[in-house]
Amino acid sequence: MENCKFTTSRSVKRYKFLFVLAILLSSFLSVYAEDVSNYVEEKTFTFSFENVPLKQVLSHIEKNSEFIFVYYGETINPNRKVSIKVTNQPIRPVLDKLFKGMSVEYTIDNRQITLKKVAQKKVQPQSSKRKTIQGFVLDKDEQPITGATIKIKDSTTGALTDIEGFYKLELEEENPVLIVSFMGYITQEVKVGKKSILNIQLEEDTKALDEVVVTAFGIGQKKESLVGAIQQIRPEQLRVPSSRLSSSFAGRLSGVIAVQRSGEPGADGASFWIRGASTFSGATDPLIILDGVEIDATQLNNLDPEVIESFSILKDATATALYGTRGANGVMVVTTKNGENLKKPIINFRVEGAISQLTNVPKMVDGITYMRLYNEAQTRTPETTDIYSDEKINATIDGVNPYMYPNIDWYNEMFKKNTFAERFNFNIRGGSSRVDYFMSASVKHSDGNLKSLSKDFYSFNNNINVYNYDFVNNLNIKATNTTKISLGLNVSVRDWSGPYSSAGSVFSSALNANPVDFPIRFPGQEDDTHIRWGGRSGAPNGSYVNPVADFVSGYSSTYSTSVTANLRFNQDLKMIMKGLKLNAIVSYYNYSYSKVYRYCNVNQYETSMYNPQEDTYDLNIIGNEQSTELKTGGSNSGNRRLYLQASLDYNRTFNDVHKVNVMFLYNQEQNDVNNPSDLLTSLPRRKQGIAGRLSYGFAGRYLAELNFGYNGSENFPKNKKFGFFPSVAIGYNLSEEKFWEPLRNIIPQFKIRASWGLVGNDQTGAGRFTFLENLTNSGAGFTTGTGNQTHTNSGPVWKRYANPNLTWEVGEKWNAGIDVRILKGFSFSADIFKEVRKEIFMDRGTIPTLMGLGNVTVQGNLGKMRNWGIDTSVDYNNQINKDLFVSFKGTFTFAHNKILEMDEPEFSLYPNRLKVGHSLNTIFGYVADGLFTDENMINNSLPQQFANLPLMPGDIKYKDIPNALGGTDNAINEYDKVALGYPSVPEIVYGFGPSIKYKNLDFSLFFQGTGRVSLMMSGFHPFTNDNNTAKRGILDYVADGCWTTDNPNPNASYPRLTTAYNTNNNQNSTFWLRNAAFLKLKNAEIGYSFKNMRIYVSGNNLLTFSKFKLWDPEMGGGSGMSYPTQRTFNVGFQMTIN
């Protein structure tokens, strides 16, 4: 039998990423080994000394290279006078010349040079005083400190700790004193005594360890000096699984509102907003900046958490004003890791496997229940006769013939319980005082919950498979003592394959199909040229859809690549003015996307003339036979961006009390489409702007900051093209005052701050050059008049009228906040914020048709909206004892918006219809008043004008809403719609959870929840819907709770069943409104750390507590028949090599 033939290479995909990883691993190790040997040979020295102490020469070599000397006191005489002159000599000839005539030999291990005495012929007895001391240098959390210096006091003998914090020294005297130091920690002097093992715990130098927070344009500021509303978090605190970053923000970052609407691999529908939405036109997404350059949410989700150093959320006007037009909706600043000056490179390897399950799949009834309920619905639908017979029901129960009497569980036929994902990351970090580097390679794979049924019929696998290959390289070169050049490279390759139809539609069709009308397929014959798929004729829009046939008949494959290259130049201009620096960035980004899909038609059959005695039937094709010849199609797209930025930064502190920072910045950007389809898309999109900052701090107590952004946009006419957006902020550190001294042990930090500023938004949501008119000759002309008195004139028509007054959407932001640290390890931040967004762009809704404008929209700056709320964060960290460390994190965000002005249609008598006065995502509908219980109740009620069927007992009854004058129109119609419940996007998001570490064992939990959010159930009604899709499946929820003649419950959870679409019962109303608030156990993890490795087990989306049980409430309203969110279990292994 011939069928569609497809060529695919999916069978080797699982090995591709292992092959790629092996190549990258070997490449990195080769580079590392070659780098070590090359440095010894290539590093040269030129110097001349006459009659100086030997230690002066050794010190010179250390200061001008990455070499360090290790030797014992008796090895050399450091005060011995030497003379030496070398020119462009590598280290070995230099040492040979230096130690000529001395009883000294050396060995070079990487960059460590060990000096020893030349062995004497006569063996000397070892001093009884010499002994070995060893141990670990740890921080307060019992974590190793890598690179700490341990020296013997009044001696040059010393060592550095390795990656595990381990050190070892040979001692020559009794009871020496060790000096232990590391940047950011208080240097300690420790007596050895008679110990041979000595573990040393360093305390943080709180002055040196003031948390540096990355702010606008990557500028680092100490947290104590911040006056803006900014929160920073490190990726390990997100506990990110192997999927996407954006679905992990909710509850962990105060000020962030986030939802995840789907669980489909690679397309989980995660969206997030900073402090909610403040506009109803154009984009509401925040700006995302990666290493100084703008990226989108897709690029963010492609990043492996292993490469990320920190996230910063910029929330108020002071923090975002510098970005001008791009920062109106808040800014997320992401920085990736860089190299370090290390004795040896640090190599990290991480492998993780995950099993995922769909969290909450709507349950459908079986075939027997379906037929009985369908018959019940038929009796309640006038003028219908098509009823399932008792013979068919009983034959289905008895399983007489699966082709004549099928009972198909379509979901279980098409979906599997578990899906798998793998993630590998390899990264290396190292460098010297001149060059440092960070390189990372990641491979990720995930598949979907679809069964690979296509392989049973065709030669391809159309389950979802997503492969991501990511490479990050950050190289920093200190060209001179004042010049630094950095090169950043970020490459992402995404290979996606799946069904020809979207995974969401496949899921929906599996739940929508009824179980009894046809089997999956019929047996084939020898001469068949196609598969005989089950079907049924008579559907309102043709044959009924066979979900399996539709699923397996084709597949789609997309391949995308994104490359970002950043070149940075940092020049210290201290030779001109102390504290002055020049910074510049050139960034190039290119994205390409290609899609290929292949499919063939299906032939559906149905049975007739069944003979129960002989168990035979006739099989008839539905319609004409369809060719199964392969069809193919595809598309290509892409874009590129060039970004330039230059800034001057001046930072000085005068007399140790006056801290001044001045920054001036210029940037420009050009975006081009790679394959433009018309003249408009071929025109580049350009942006240009300048920004500035002036900040002042007095003794760390009084803080002030001024910012401005001046930006240009192509979306406005010439006289409106540029906008100016200033901000001002002040802060007061009470804890730095002298009167605070008695409280300092209890409250070491107490700071209040406030800010005000303007932000601009040029995203109108109506395309490009909206201030220009747009004419077309392809229209049908324009019409004047109203009602029956209209006249249409042929000829060119306007698609859009010019608006020379179109201008910026401007938001005025206020913020007040407090930052507190209490006792040991407890910190608290809280902000209250408000924004009024004015001049919001929208289409006019009040122009009467008699003006002759036809369907042409008239646009303008006509809206106004207010958004306000609070966000807080609480952190607690405490080392209970040497073995036990406890931490806790909690956040709370409340953001409520209200539309203040909007050009809406005239509803003077019916203010309940207006969106003004309500939140942006408010749901409008009718107020349900229970169910009609009998004909008498129907006859004594007001007419419900939208009903397409006669009202009957079991239908929903609605309330008549009084108008502005207190009267009613004595009918239930569109004027009775009101705002219902809470918005569909949560106004409250919170999260909390502890982390505990006991010795080598660590454990953490994190809960995340939402509040003040509603969902509207719709589109799940059985048998038929508004698209005339007849004979749909029925949910268990409907079957168990519907009104029936046998159970006429006036409080039933579902109205009467009808086989025809019932518009009365399908209106948005309080009957279908549900509270969508929830609390989830978002993450749980347990791990165990060994010497240089860690193993862990974690889970995500483990438990959900909610009043709404039918599907995951986070998915929002609708039918619940889209791809559900997933519960994930991860097992991981991480190893560090130094």
N, C-alpha and C positions, 0 to 999 in steps of 0.2 A: 504493500500500500504506500503510495507516495504522499508525502506531506511537505509542508514548508521546511526548507533546510536552512539552517543558520550556522554561521561559523563563529566560534567564540573561543577565547583563550582564558576563560574564568577558572578553568580547572587548575591552572598554574599560579593563580593570584596569591594563594596562601604562601607560596615559596618565594615570590618575588621580593616581598619586603625583607625576608630573612637574608636573601642574597644581597640586596642593597645594603642592609645593615652590616653584613660581613665585610663588604668592600669598604664602607666608611670606617668601620672599626680598624681594619688593617691599615687604611690610609692614615688615620689619626696617629696610630702607634708608630708608623713609619716616620711620620713627620716629627713626632716627639723624639724618637731615637736619633734621627738625623740632626734635629735641632741641638741636642746635647753635644754631640761630637763636633758639629760645625762651630759651636760657640767656642769650644776650647781651641780649635785651630784658627778661627777667624778673628777672634777678639785680639787686638794688638795694643801695645803700650809704647808710649814715647815719653820719657822723663829723664831727668838728670839730678842726682843728689851727690853732694860732697861732704864726707865726714859727718854723717847724721846717724842717729840711733836706728838700729834695724827695725824697731817697731814703727818708726815713721814711714819707712818704705812699705811695710806690710799694710799700714793704714791707708796709704795712698792707693795701693792696688785695690783694696776693698771699696774705697769710696768711688773709684772710677771704673768699677766693673761689678759683676754679679758674684764674683768669687768671695768666699769667706775662708779664713784660716782657723784651723782647730789644732791646738797643741797643748802639751802639758808644760808646767813651769820649768822643769829641768831640761826640756828639749833644746831650747835656745836661750841665749842671753839677749833679751829684748833691748838692752841698752848698749850693746856692742856697736861700735862705730863702723859704718860701711860707706863705700862710695860706689856708685853704679850709674851708667849712662846707657840707655837703650833707645832705639828708633824703630818704630813699626814692627816690634817683635811680639810674637804670641807668647802665651804665659809660660810654656815649658822652657824656652831659651832664657827668658827673664829669670826664672827660678834657678836654672842651672848656673847662671852668671852670679846671681845674688848669693847663693850658698856655696860657691866655690871656695874650697879650703876649710869649710866648716864640716863638722860631723853631723850633718843633717841630711835626711832624705825625705822625699815628699811623695804622696799619692793624690791623684785627682779623681774624685768620684762626683760626677755631674759638675757642680760648681763649688763643691767643698774640697778644700786643699788641706790634707792632714800632714802635719810635720812630725817627724820622728827622728830620734838619734840613730846614727849609723851603728849597727850592732858591733860590739867590741869582741875581740878574740877571747878575752877573759870574762867569764860570766860573773856579773856582780850580783850579790844577794839582793833580793827585792826588799825595799824599805817596809818595815812592819807597819808604818803609818799609812801606807797607801790602801785605799779601799774604794769600793764603787757605791755610788748613790744613784738610785733610779726611782721613777714614779710617773705620775700624771699631773698635768696642770689643767685645772677645770674651772668653769665659771660657776655662778651661784646655782645654776640648774643642773649641775653635775655633767655638763656637756664639755667635751674636750676643746681646748683652745689650741688651734694650730698656729705654729710660728712664734710662740712665746719664747722669749730669751731668758736663759738661765745662766748666770755668770757667778764665779766665785769672787767674793768681795776682795778688792785690792789685788786682783789677778786678771790676766787676759784669758784664762781658761773659761770656756763656756760652751753652750750647745743650744740648739733650737728644738722645740717640740715638733713631732711629726703630725700627720693628719689625725692621729688618735690622741694627741696631747701628750705623748710619751717622750721622756727624756732619759738620758743616761750620762753620768759624768764619773770620771776617775779622780779621786781626791788624794792630796798629798800631805795634808796636815790634819791635826786633830781638831774636831769641832769647828769646821769652817762655817762661814755665813754665805748663803746663796742669795743673790739679787735676782728676783723674778719680775719680768716686766712684759707688758703687751699694750699696744695702743688702745685707749679707751678704758683701761683698767688701772687701778691704783698699784703702783710698784710696791712690792713687799720684800723685806729682808727676813730670811728664815734661817734659823740655826739648825744645823744638821744633827749635832749631838752624836749619839751612838747608833742612830738609825741607818739602815741600809736601803729602806724603802720609804719614800717621803712623797705623799700626794699633797699638792698645793692648790688651794682654792683662792682665786683672785676675786676681788670685789670690784663692781663697776664704778668707774669714776663718773658720777652723774653729770658733772660739768662737761666732761669730754664726750659723754654718750648722749647728750641732748639729741632727741630723735630728729633726724633730718627728713623733712617731708618734701617730696617733689611737687612743685607748684607749676604755674603756667610757664610754657616754653622750657620745661625741664629744669627750672631754677630750684635749687635746694635751699630750704629755709629751716632753721631750727623751730621745732614745734612751739617752744616758749615765745618765739618772736612773731608767730603767725597772728594776723588779725582777720583773716578770711575764714570762711566755713569750709574746711578741708578735712577729709578723712583718708587715711592711708592704711592699706592692709597688704600683707604679703601673701603670695599664692598658696603657701602651705596652710594658711588659715582658712582658705576656701574649701579645703578637702575635696578638690575637684576630681570627679571620676574620669573615665576615659572618653567622655562625650564632649560637652561644650562648656566653655567658661561662662557665657552669659546666663545659663540656667542656674548658676551657683551664687549669684549676687544677692538674691532676695534674703533678707534677714541678717546677712553678714556685713553689709555696708549700710550704715544709717543714711537715710535720704534717698535710697534707691527703691523704687517700686518696680517689681519684676513679676512676670507671669510666663508659664510654659504651657502652650496650647496643644502640643502634640508630642508624641514620643518617637516619631519616625526618625531612624538614623540619618543624620546629616541634614535634617529639616525639622527640628523639634519645635519650631514656632516660638522660640523664646524671645521675649521683648522686654526691654527695661527702660525706665525713665528716671531722671534725677529730679526728685521732689515733684513727681507727677507731671501732668500736662498743663501748659499755660496758654495754649492757643488751639483754636479749632480749624486752622487753615495751615496747609503745608506740613512740613516735617516737625515732629515732636521728639525725635530721637536725639540723644546727647551726642556731642562731638567726642570722638575717640582719637587720642593721640598716642602713637607708638614711637618712642625715641624721637620726639619732636615733629613727627610727620603724621598727618591725618590718615586714618584707616577706617574701614567700615566694620560692621558687626561680624560679617563673614570672615574677614581677615583675623579679627580678634579670636573667633572660635577655632581658627586653624592653628593658633599658637599652642605649643605644648607648655603646660604650666612649669616645666623644668627650666625653661629659658627666661622666665619672668622674675624680675627682681622685686617689683612692687606695683601696686595700683594706688592711685590717688584720685579721689572724687572731689572735684571743684564745684561748689554748690552755690555760692553767693556771687554778687556782682563783682566784688573785689577780686575774687579768684578767677572769674571768667571774662571780665571786661577786656583784657588784653587780646582775647581772640575775636573780639568784635562780633561780626555777623555769625561766625561759626559757633560762638559759645552761648547763644541765647538760651539753650535748653540744658545747660550744664555741660561739664567736661569731665571725661575720664582720661587720666594720664597714665600710661603704662610704660615702664622702663624694663629693658631686658638686661641680662647679666653681662658683666665685662670681666676681663682678665684681672689678675693681681700679680704683684711682685712676689713670687713664691720660690722657695728653694727648689721644689719639685712641682711639676704640674699635678693638679688634682683631677682625677678621672672618675666620672660618675656613670654608672650603668643602671638602668631601671627597666624592668619588664613587668607587665601587668596583664592579667587575664580577667575577663568579666563574663558573667552570665546574666542575661536580662530576661525579665518576664513582664508581660503586659499587666498593668496594675489592676484595672477594673474593667472587664469586658461586659457590655450589656448582654444580659441573658435573654435568649429567644425561646419561644414555646416550641414543642415538638409538633409533628404533623397532625396527630390526633386532636390535640387541643386547638390547633389552628383551624381545622375544618369545623369543629363544633362552634368555635367563636365566630367564624365566618357565617355559619348558618344563623347564629343568633343575630349578627349584624344585618343579614338579609331580611329578617323579619321586621327589622326596625327601619328599613329603607324602602320607601314607596316604589311601586312599579318595578320590582326586581324579582327574578325567578330563578337565577342560576344558583342552585343549592347543591352542596356535596351530599350525595346519597348515603343512606345507612350502609348500603352494600360497599361503597368505596371506603367508608370509615372502618367497617369491620374487616374488609380485605387488607387494609393497611395495618390494622392491629395484628392480624394473623400473618403478615408478611407473605401474602399469596404470590405476588410477582413484583420484584423490585422495579421493573420497567413500567408496568401498568399502575402500580400502587407504591410510588417512591415515598420515602420519608427521610429527607436529606438534612443533615446538620451541616449547612454550608460553611459555617465558621470553622468547625473542626476538620472539614475536608481541605481547607485552604490555609489554615494557620497552625503553627507549631507552638509548643509551650515556651521553649527556651531559645534564646538567640545568643550568639557569642561575639566577643570583641577582644582584640589584642592590642597592646600598645608597647612599643619599645622606644627607649630614649638612651642615647649615648652622648655624653658631653665631656669636654675637657677644658680646663681653665688653668692658665699659667701666665708666665711672663717674667720680665726683668724690670729693672728700673727704667729701661728705655722703651721696651716693647712688651705689651701684654695682649692676651687673646682669650676669647671664649668661643668655642665652636660646639654646635649641637646638631645632632641628626635624630629625627623622630620618624617612626613608622607606626601608623594606626590603621586598624581594620575593624569594621563592624558590619554585621549583616542584620537582616530583618527577620520578622517572625513569619514570613510567608514560606509555605512549603515549596520545594522545588518541583512543582508538578509538571512544569514545562518539559523537564527531562524525560518524563514518561511518554510524551507525545512528539516532541521536537528535539533538536540538538543544541539547546541552550538552557541556561539557568537564569530565570528572571526573578529570583528572590533579590532583595536589596543587598547589594554589596558596596561598601564605601571604603576606599583606600586613600589614605592621606600620607604624603611624603613631605616632610618639612626639614629645612636646613637653615640654621642661623649661624652667622659668623660675625663677631665683633672684634676688630683689630684696632688697637690704639698704639700710636707711635709717637714717642717724645723726641721730635726731630732735634730740638735744642732745649736748653733749660727753660725757655719761655714759649716754645712752640709745640703744640700737640696736634697731630693729624689722626683722625679716626675714620675707619671704613666699616660700614655696617651692611650686611647682606642678609636678606630674608627671602627664601624661596619656598613656595608652597605648591604642591601638585596634588590635585584631587581627581580621583577616578571613581565615578559613580555608575552603577548599573542597577536596573530594576525593571519592573513591569512597564509595558507600553502605557497603560493607564497609571495614574498616580497611585501610590500606596494607600493614600486616604480613600480614593474612590473604590479601590479593590476591597478595602475593609468595609466600606459602606454598602457595596453591592452584596457582599457575603451576608450581611445582617438584614438587608432589605428583601432579599429573595425569599419567597415562601417555600416551605419544605416539601410540598406534595404535588405540585403541578407537572413536574418532569424530572427524570433522572439526570445524572451528570452526562452520561453518554450511553448510546446503544451499541450492541455488538456489531462489529464490521463484517463486511463480506469480502471475498477474495479479490473481486475486481473493483473494490472501492478506491477512489482517488482522494478521498478525504475522510475525516473523522465524522461520525454521525453523532453530533452533539444533541443532547436533549433540549426541547423547547416546547413552546405552546403558542399557537396563533391566537388572534383576537385581541391582542393588547391594543389600547387606544393609540399608541404610537408605533405599531408594528408588532414584531415578535417580542416576547418577554426575554429579558437578559438572562443568559446562563452565566453565572459568575465565574465558574471554572473556565469555560470556553473563552470568555472575555479576558480572563487573567492570563491564560497560557498562550494566547494567539500572537504575542509579540513582546518585544522588550525594547528598552531605551538605554542608551549609554551616553554619558556626558563626561567630558574631560576638560579640566580647567587648570590653568597655571597662573600664578602671580609671582612677580619678582619685584622686590623693592631694594634699591641700592642707595645708600646714604653716605655722602662724603662730608665730614665735619672738619672744621679748621678752628682751633682755639689759640689765640695769641695773647700772651701777657704783655701789656704795654707799659710795664713798670718803668722802662727806660724813659718814657714820656711823662707818665704820671703814676705814682704808686696807687695800686688798687684798680687800675683801668685795664679792661680786657676786651678783646675783639673776638666775636664768635660768628661763624658762618656755617650754613648747611646748604648743600645741593642734594636734592633727592629726586630719583627717577623711579616711577612705578609703571609696570605694564601688566595688564590682565588680559588673558585670552580664554575663550570658551568655545567649545564645539559640542554639538549634540547630534547623535545619529539614532534613528529609531527604525525598527523593522517589524512588520506585522503582516498577517494574511487574514483573509475573510474566513468566517466560519459558516458551516451549513448546519442548520438545526432541523430536527425531526420531531414529529409527534405521532402518537399511536391512535389507531381507530380499529373498529370491528374486533373487539376482544372476544375470544371464545374461551370461557372459563373451563369447559370440559376438557379441551385439548391444550389449554394454556397457550394459545397463539394469538397473535395480533398483527394487524397491518401497520407498516411504518411508512409515513409520508413525509417528504421534505416540505419545509415551510417556505413558500415562495419559490423563486427560481434558484437553481444550483449556482453557487458562487465559486468563482475561480479562486483556487488556493495559491495562485502565483504570488511570489514574494513581492511585497511593496516596501519601499524604503524612502526615507526622507531625512532631513537634518537642517541644521542652522549653525552659523558661526557669528560670534560677536567678540567684543573686547574694547578696552579703552586704555589710555596711558595718561600719565600725569607728570609734569615737571614742576617742582617746588623749589623756590629760592628763598633763603632767609639770611639776614645779617643783623647783628646787634652789637652795640657797645654797652658794656656793663662796668659801672664804677662802684666799688665797695670798699669803704674805709671806716675805721673806728678811731676817733680822736679822743685823746686823754682818757682812754679806757671807758668812757661813758657815752659818747656821742657816736652812734652807729648810723651811717648814711649809705643808702644804696640808690643809685640812679641807673635806669636802663632805658635804652632807646632801640627800637627794633623796626626793621622793614621786611615785608614779605610779599611775594607774588606767586601766583599759581596759574597753570594752564592745563586744562583737561581736553583731550581729544578722543573721538570715537575712532576705533581702528577700521571699521567697515561701515562708513556712513551710508545710510539708505536714501538720503535726500539732502538738499541744500542746507536745511536748518541744522541737521545733526552733524553736517560736515564742518560747521563753524565751531571753533574752539570756545570752550567756556573759560573765562578768565576772572581772576580775583586779584585785588591789590590792596595793601593796607600798611599802616604804620601803627606802632603801639609804644607806650611809654609807662614807666613806673618811677615813682619817687617815694622812698620809705625812710623813716627816721625812728630811731629808738634811743631813749635816754636811760642809761643805766639798767636796761632790761625791764624798766618799770612802765614808762610811757611810750606807746607805740602809735605811729601814724603812717598811713600809706595812701598815695594818690595814684590812680591808674587811668589810662585812656586807650581807646582803640579808635582809629580813623580808617574806615574801610570803604572800598568801592565795589559795586555790583552791577552786572549787565542787566538786571531785571528792572531797572528804573530809568526814567528819562534823564537827560543830561543834567538838568538843574537839581536832580534828586539822587544822583548816582552815588554820592559819598555821604556817609553818615558818621557822626561823632558820638562816641559812647564813653562817658567818664564814670569814675567811681571813686569813693573815698571811704576809708575805714580807720577806726581808732581802737586801741586796746590799752588795758590798764592791768598790769601785774601787781595786784595788791600784795602778793606774797613776797615781793622784792622790797617792800617798804620796811623801815626799821620797826614800826609799831607792830609788825607781824611776827617779830622774832619769837615771842612766847608761844605762838601757834605753829611755828615751823615744823616742829617734830610731829605734829598731828596732821597739819595740812601744809605740806611742803610747796604746793602750787595752788594759786587761786587767781584766775585771770578772767576778766570780762572784756567783751569786744562787741563792736557794732559796725555795720557797713550800710552804705547806700550807693546805688549806681544805676546806670542805664545799660541795657543790652539791646542789640538789634538783630532782626531776623529778616533775611531776604528771600526765604523759601515760600513763595506765594502759593504753591500747589497747583498752579494753572499753566505750567509750561514756561517757555522762554519768551522774553521781550513782550510781556503782557501789556506794556504801556502803548504798544503799536497796534493799529487796526489790522484786521485780517479779512481779505475778500476772497470769494470763491466763485467760479463760473459753473461749478457742477451742481449747484443747489437748484431747488424748484422755484426760486423766486421768493417774494415776501408777501405776507398777507396782512391786510388791514381790516378793521371792523371787529365786531363781537357777535356771538350767537349765530343766527342765520344770516346776518347782514355782514358778510365778509367778502373780500375781493383779493384775489391772488395775482400779483404782477410777476411775470417771468423776467429773467435777466440775472446779472450778478448780484450776490447778496453778501452781507457781512457775516462772517463767522465770529468776529469779535470786534467791538468798537474800541477806538483809541481812548486812552485815559492818560492825559499828560500830567495829571496830579497824583498818579500812583506813587507811593512813597514807602519808607521802611515801616515794618512792624516793630514797635519799640516797647520793651518791658522795663518797668521801673521796679527795682528790687530793694527790699529792706531786709536786714538780718541782724539779730542780736543773739549773742551766745556766751557761754560760760565754760571754762575748762578747769577742772579740779583734780588734784591728786590728794588722796587721804591715806594717812598711815602708810604702811608698807604694801605696795603692790596694787592699790586700788585707784583707778582713775575714772573720771566721769566727764562727759561733754554733752551739752544740750544747746540746741538752737531753736529759735522761733523765727519764722520767715514769712514774708509776704511779697507777692509780685502782682502788679497790675499791668497787663499787656494791652496796649492801645494800638489803634490803626490796623486791626487785623484784617487781612485781605479776604474778600468773599464775593460771591455773586449776589447781586441785588434780588430781593424776593418780593418787592412791593411795586413793581412796574406793571400797570394794567395792560392787557392785551390790545386795547384800543389804540395804543400808541404805535402799533404797526411794527413792533420789533420782532414779532414771530418767535422763533426758538433761539434767537441770539441772546446771549447773556451779557449783562452789563455789570462790570466789576469795579470794585473800589475798596478803599480802606474804611470799612464800615463796622468793625466789631471791636468789642472790648471784653476783657475777661480778667477775673481775679483768682489768684491761687495762694493759699496760705496753709500753714501747718507747723508742726514741730518735728524734730528728729533728735534722738539721743543715742548715746552709746555708753556702755559700762564695761570696764575691763578689770579683771582681778588676777594677779599673779603672785604666788607666794611659795617660797621654798620652806615647807613645814619642818623638815629635817634633812639630813644629808641624803636620805633615800627617797623622800616623798616630795613631789612638786605638784601643786594644784593651780589651775587657772580656770577662769570663767569669762565668757564673753556674751554680751547681750546688746541688742539694738531695738529701737522702736521708731517707726516713721509714720506720721499722719500727714496726709496732704489732701486738701479739699479745694476744688475749684468751683467757680460759679461764672456763668455767662452773664455779663452786665449789659452788653449791647449787641444786637444782631439784627440785620435787615431781614425780617421775617414777613411772610404774608400777613395780611391784616386779620387779626382775631380779636378785635376790640371787645366783643361780647363774650369771647371764650378765652380768657387769659390762661386757662388750664392747658391750652394747646401750645403755648409759647415755650420755647427753649430758654429764653431769657429768665434768669432767676434760678436756673437749675445747673447741675454739674454737666460737664461735657459728655460723659458716657452714660447719661441717664436713659433708662428704658421707659418708653411711653406705651400705654395700653389702656385697657378698660378695667374697671373695678368689678370683679365677679361677685355675684350675690347668691352663690350656691348653685344648685341644680333645680330645674323644674321637676316637680314631683308628680303633677297630674295635669290633665287638660284644663281643668278649672283655673289652675294657677297660671297657665299660659294665656288663657282668654282674658284674665284680669291684669295682665302685665302689659307694659308698653311694647309696641312693635320694635323688633331688633332688625334694622333695615339691611344689614349686611348678610343676613341668612339666605343661602341659596336653596335650602331644603325647608319644608314646613317644620316649625318648631314642634318638638315632641318631648314627653317626659324623659329625663336623663340628659337634656341639653343644658348648656350653661346659661344662666340668667345674669344679666349685667345691670349695673346701676345707672340711672340718669343723673348726670352731673349738673348742678345749677350753673347758670351763666352769671356774668358780672352784675346783672341787675337782680339776681336772686331767683329768677324764673327758669323754666325749662322749656324745651321744644317738644316735649311729650313723645320723644322717640329716642331709641338708642342708635346713635350714628357716630361718625368720626369726630363730632364736637364733644363727645363724652370721653375722649382719651385724656389721661392725666399722667403725670410723672409717677413712676412706680418704684418703690424700694430704693436700694442704693445703686450706685453706678456699676457697670459691668467690669470695670477695672478697680481693684481694691484701693480703698483710701487708707487702710492701715496695713502695714507689713511689719512683722517683728520676728526676731530670732534670738535664741539663747541656747547655751550649752556649756558643759564643763569639759575640761581635759585634765587627765590625771597621769602622772608618771611615777612609777615606783621602781626604783633601780633601773633595770633594762626593759621593763614592761610599760607600755603606754596605752591609754584608752581614752576615747573621746566620744561625745554625743553632741548632736546639734539638732535643735528643733526649729522649725520655721512655720510661721502662720500668717494668716490674713484676716482682716475684719472689714466691716462696712462694704460688702460687695454682694451683688445679686447676680443671678443668671436666669434667663428666660428659656424654658424648654420649648422646643419647636421642631417640626420636621420629622418626628418619629411616629406619627400617627399611622396605624396599620391599614392595610388593604389598598389605600390610595393616598396620594397627596396632591398638592396644587399643580404639580407637573404632570398629572394624569398617569403616574406610574402605578398601574393597578396590581392587585394581588400581592402586596408587600407583606413581609413577615410581621410578627407581632411580639413585642417585648413581654417578658414575664410580668413586669411591673403593671402593664396594661391589663393583662389577663387576670391578674390577682385583684386588681382594684377597680375595674370598670363597673359602671352602673348596668344592671341587667334587669329584665322583668322578674326574674326569680329573686334578685337581691336589689330592690330599688332603694339603695342607700342614698339619702340626700347629701351625705358628706363623702360620697365615693371619691377616690383620688383620680378617677378618670371618668369622663362622661359616657354616654351610650355609644356603642360601636355602630358605625355605618360603613357600608361598602363603597358608597359614593363619598366624594370629598365634601366635608361639612364645614363651610366657611364660618358658621356661627361658633363652632367649638375650636376653631384653629386661630382665633384672634389672640394677639399678645394681651395678656390680662393677668390679674393677680392669681387666677386659678393655676397658671403655669409658672408663676414667679417663685423662685427658691432662694434661700439664703446660701450663698456660695462660700462662706467663711470656712476655714479649715485650720487644723494644726497638723503638721507632718513631722515625723521623725525623719528628717532630711538626710542625716548621715550618722553612721556609727562606725568606729574604727578601733581595732586593737592591733598593736604591733609589738615586736620584740627586737631589740637591737643587740647585735653581737659586736665584735671588735671593730669591724669596718663595714658592717652590713646590717640591713634591717629587713625583716619580713613582716607582712601585715595582711589583715583581712578587713574589708570594709563593705558597707552597704549603703545604698542611696535610695531615697523614696521608699523607706521600709514600712512605715505605717502612716495611715491617714485617719484623722479623727474629724468628722464633719456630720452635720445633720443631713446633708445630701448624700445619698448612698448609690445612686444609679450609675454614675461614672465619676472620674476624678474631677472634683469641682474646679480645680485650677484650669481645666480645659475650657471652661466657660459654657455659655448657653448653646442651644441647638439640640441635636438629637443624640449626642454622645456616640455617633456612629463614624467618628473619625479615628485615626490611628491613636490608640491610647498612650498615655505616658508609661514609662517603664520603671520597674523595680530592678536594681542592679546590685549584684554581688561581685566584689573584686578580690582577687588574691594577687599580691605584688611582692616583688623582691627588689631591693636597692642595695648597690654595693659601691663603695668609694675606695679608690686606689691612689696611693700617694708614693 
